[in-house]
Each structure stands twice: as C-alpha cells, then as structure tokens.
Amino acid sequence: MRGPLALSMMVCCASLVGAQGVRISLGAGREPVLLDTLRQDKELNAAPGKVYEATLQAFGALDIPVGNTSSKAGIIGSERFERMRVLGGSVLSKSFDCGEGPAGPKANTYRLEIAVAAYVTPIPGSTGTRLGLAVVAEGRDPTGPYATPRACASTGALETKIVEKVRQLTGG
C-alpha cells in the first residue's frame, strides 16, 4: 500500500485506546506512521464539544480540508491534501522542512502531500480540554514525473496556527 501518498487513516479501536489509532502511509517511508506518536498536546479552557467545533472551523479557516471525523472519539482527520507554495496564509517552508535546494527551502518549490489529525479529549477532573495535533507531509519535485518522494518534518507552525485559531474561537 505504497504510492505518492497512499494514505490510510483508520480510526481503529477508538473506544479501547481513547482517541488513538490514526495511521498514515507515506511513499517516502517504509512503515505506516501512527500519528498519535507525533501529536503535540495543548490544554484549553473550554468544553470538549466547543473545542471540537472550533477545530473544525479552524481547519476551514486555514484551508485544511476535513476528511474522516469522529465526534464521539474526538478525532478530526484531514486524510490527504496537496499544496504548493502556501498553506494557511504562509509559505510552506514556515510549516514544513523538506531540506534545502539551490532555490532555497524545498518545501516552497515541491508539491507537498499533507495529513493532519486533531484529537479532542476532556481533561479528567477539569472543565478544560486537551487538543492534540499531529501533522505529517512528504514532498515531490514537480518538475519530473517519477520524482522520489521526500519526507518533510513539521516545524510546529501549522499546529500553532490551529491552536491559536481554536483559542480565538473558544475564548480559551
């Protein structure tokens, strides 16, 4: 199950392991990535339902398409989308590190295939919510039809933009 970005986001066993189980296969990697292992958690002073809805709105505001969702498990997934040059109002190199080339950061010249997962969970003993975000991408040089995909690391900037937008929408 490999391809340019043979993404398979599967929400499996969510009731057994909480808001976990989102896996993605990238053409640049050998094994599927469990996005839960990449997630960055932030605590918000707002109810989980409000944070979930605000996260959906934040995805839209930042031009991140929404794919699989599970409000019961608190998961919002953007299974697969491509971008060149800009995402969420910033050049791609602000959000992704794909290495450097003669023209500068490769993230700005490559076609990136991106997946984003959000995990919304209540904080036990509190009225607050934990928002976990995981982002993964790979890039291809668009000048050749058979370019080998290259893994791109998240810089954390996209995750920060999502959290800031959610805080703005929830007041938390």
C-alpha positions as CSV (number, residue, x, y, z in Angstrom):
1,M,0.0,0.0,0.0
2,R,2.6,2.5,-1.2
3,G,2.2,5.3,-3.6
4,P,2.8,9.0,-3.8
5,L,0.9,9.3,-0.6
6,A,-1.0,6.1,0.0
7,L,-2.8,7.4,3.0
8,S,-4.9,5.2,5.0
9,M,-6.3,6.9,8.1
10,M,-8.0,4.3,10.1
11,V,-9.7,5.0,13.3
12,C,-9.5,1.7,15.0
13,C,-10.3,0.5,18.4
14,A,-11.0,4.1,19.5
15,S,-13.2,3.0,22.4
16,L,-10.3,0.8,23.7
17,V,-7.4,3.2,23.3
18,G,-9.1,6.6,23.5
19,A,-8.6,9.0,20.6
20,Q,-5.8,6.9,19.1
21,G,-5.3,4.7,16.1
22,V,-4.8,7.1,13.2
23,R,-2.2,5.7,10.8
24,I,-0.8,7.1,7.7
25,S,1.4,5.5,5.0
26,L,3.7,7.8,3.0
27,G,5.6,6.9,-0.1
28,A,8.7,8.3,1.4
29,G,8.5,6.0,4.4
30,R,8.7,2.2,4.8
31,E,6.2,1.7,7.6
32,P,2.9,3.4,8.4
33,V,3.2,6.3,10.9
34,L,0.9,6.2,14.0
35,L,0.0,9.9,14.1
36,D,-0.6,9.7,17.8
37,T,3.2,9.4,18.3
38,L,3.6,12.8,16.6
39,R,0.9,14.7,18.4
40,Q,1.5,17.9,20.3
41,D,-1.0,18.5,23.1
42,K,-2.2,21.8,24.3
43,E,-4.7,22.5,27.1
44,L,-7.6,24.8,26.5
45,N,-10.1,26.3,29.0
46,A,-13.2,25.3,27.0
47,A,-15.6,22.4,26.9
48,P,-14.6,19.5,24.5
49,G,-17.7,20.0,22.3
50,K,-16.8,23.6,21.8
51,V,-13.2,22.8,21.1
52,Y,-14.2,20.1,18.6
53,E,-16.4,22.5,16.7
54,A,-13.8,25.3,16.8
55,T,-11.2,22.9,15.5
56,L,-13.4,22.1,12.5
57,Q,-13.8,25.8,11.9
58,A,-10.0,26.4,12.3
59,F,-9.3,23.7,9.7
60,G,-11.6,25.6,7.3
61,A,-10.1,29.0,8.0
62,L,-6.6,27.6,7.4
63,D,-7.6,25.9,4.1
64,I,-7.2,22.4,5.6
65,P,-9.8,20.0,4.1
66,V,-11.6,17.8,6.6
67,G,-11.8,14.1,5.8
68,N,-12.7,11.4,8.4
69,T,-14.1,12.7,11.6
70,S,-15.5,11.0,14.8
71,S,-17.1,13.4,17.2
72,K,-17.6,10.5,19.6
73,A,-13.9,9.7,19.6
74,G,-12.9,13.3,19.4
75,I,-10.9,12.9,16.1
76,I,-10.8,15.2,13.1
77,G,-8.7,14.0,10.2
78,S,-7.5,15.6,7.0
79,E,-6.7,12.4,5.2
80,R,-4.8,13.8,2.2
81,F,-4.4,17.1,0.5
82,E,-1.8,18.7,-1.7
83,R,-0.4,22.1,-1.6
84,M,2.3,24.1,-3.4
85,R,3.9,27.3,-2.1
86,V,1.2,28.3,0.5
87,L,-0.9,26.9,3.3
88,G,-2.8,28.8,5.9
89,G,-1.6,32.1,4.6
90,S,2.2,31.3,4.9
91,V,4.7,29.8,2.6
92,L,5.1,26.1,3.1
93,S,8.6,26.3,4.5
94,K,7.2,28.0,7.6
95,S,5.3,24.8,8.4
96,F,7.5,22.1,6.8
97,D,11.2,21.3,6.5
98,C,11.9,19.2,3.3
99,G,15.5,20.2,3.1
100,E,17.3,22.9,1.1
101,G,18.0,23.1,-2.6
102,P,19.6,25.6,-5.0
103,A,16.4,27.8,-4.9
104,G,16.1,27.7,-1.1
105,P,13.8,25.6,1.0
106,K,12.4,22.7,-1.0
107,A,9.0,23.0,0.8
108,N,8.4,26.1,-1.2
109,T,9.1,24.5,-4.6
110,Y,7.9,20.9,-4.0
111,R,4.3,19.6,-4.2
112,L,3.5,18.6,-0.7
113,E,1.0,15.9,0.3
114,I,-0.1,16.6,3.9
115,A,-2.1,14.9,6.6
116,V,-3.4,16.5,9.7
117,A,-5.1,14.8,12.7
118,A,-6.7,16.6,15.7
119,Y,-7.5,14.8,18.9
120,V,-10.0,16.4,21.3
121,T,-10.2,14.9,24.8
122,P,-11.6,16.1,28.1
123,I,-9.1,16.8,30.9
124,P,-10.0,14.5,33.8
125,G,-11.2,16.4,36.8
126,S,-11.4,19.7,34.9
127,T,-13.8,21.6,32.6
128,G,-10.9,22.0,30.1
129,T,-9.9,20.1,27.0
130,R,-6.7,18.7,25.6
131,L,-6.2,19.4,21.9
132,G,-3.7,17.1,20.3
133,L,-2.4,17.8,16.8
134,A,-0.3,15.7,14.5
135,V,1.0,16.8,11.1
136,V,3.0,14.8,8.6
137,A,3.9,15.5,5.0
138,E,6.0,14.4,2.1
139,G,7.2,16.4,-0.9
140,R,7.9,15.7,-4.6
141,D,9.8,17.8,-7.1
142,P,7.0,18.7,-9.6
143,T,9.5,19.0,-12.5
144,G,9.7,15.2,-13.0
145,P,7.0,12.6,-13.3
146,Y,9.0,9.9,-11.4
147,A,10.4,12.0,-8.6
148,T,11.1,10.1,-5.4
149,P,9.0,11.4,-2.5
150,R,10.9,13.1,0.3
151,A,9.8,13.1,3.9
152,C,9.1,16.6,5.3
153,A,9.2,17.4,9.0
154,S,6.7,19.7,10.7
155,T,8.1,22.8,12.1
156,G,5.2,23.1,14.5
157,A,4.0,26.4,12.9
158,L,0.8,24.9,11.4
159,E,-0.1,23.3,14.8
160,T,0.4,26.6,16.5
161,K,-1.8,28.4,14.0
162,I,-4.6,25.8,14.6
163,V,-4.3,26.1,18.4
164,E,-4.3,29.9,18.2
165,K,-7.4,29.9,15.9
166,V,-9.2,27.4,18.3
167,R,-8.4,29.6,21.3
168,Q,-9.7,32.7,19.4
169,L,-12.9,30.9,18.6
170,T,-13.5,29.4,22.1
171,G,-12.1,32.1,24.2
172,G,-10.0,29.5,26.0
